[in-house]
């Protein structure tokens, strides 16, 4: 199993209502239009991920994205893909569709921003809230 940990913060504009994507960003601000963003000021973007994890993701392995805020936890299961460049220096985007761009971590996800536990999202509307995002890639798949 390979694991990457990302730390990020909440923001008053967190809505997490997007129906097909969820995003974590290194940017330290969030406009009301950013309805897929669940947290800001992340300490990593795709470009910062361990090369071994990137390689496994590009092999099409299943990926678990665990979102933890205090004792609250939610998980998203998604799929890697050989088309992923994993190059964004700002963002990490998980998609329900199979659309791929430089910001995409994984596709065919079972959840988007709107599907994340609402108690967790409520906490992420507070800028003092810290979230821990774990990207977990199982060697044999999840």
Secondary structure, DSSP 4 states (H G I P E B T S, - for coil): -EEEEEEEE--TT-----SSEEEEES-S---TT-TTEEEBS-S--GGGS-HHHHHHHHTT-EEEEEEEETTEEEEEEEE--TT-----SSEEEEESS----TTEEEBS-S--GGGS-HHHHHHTTSTT-EEEEEEEE-TT--
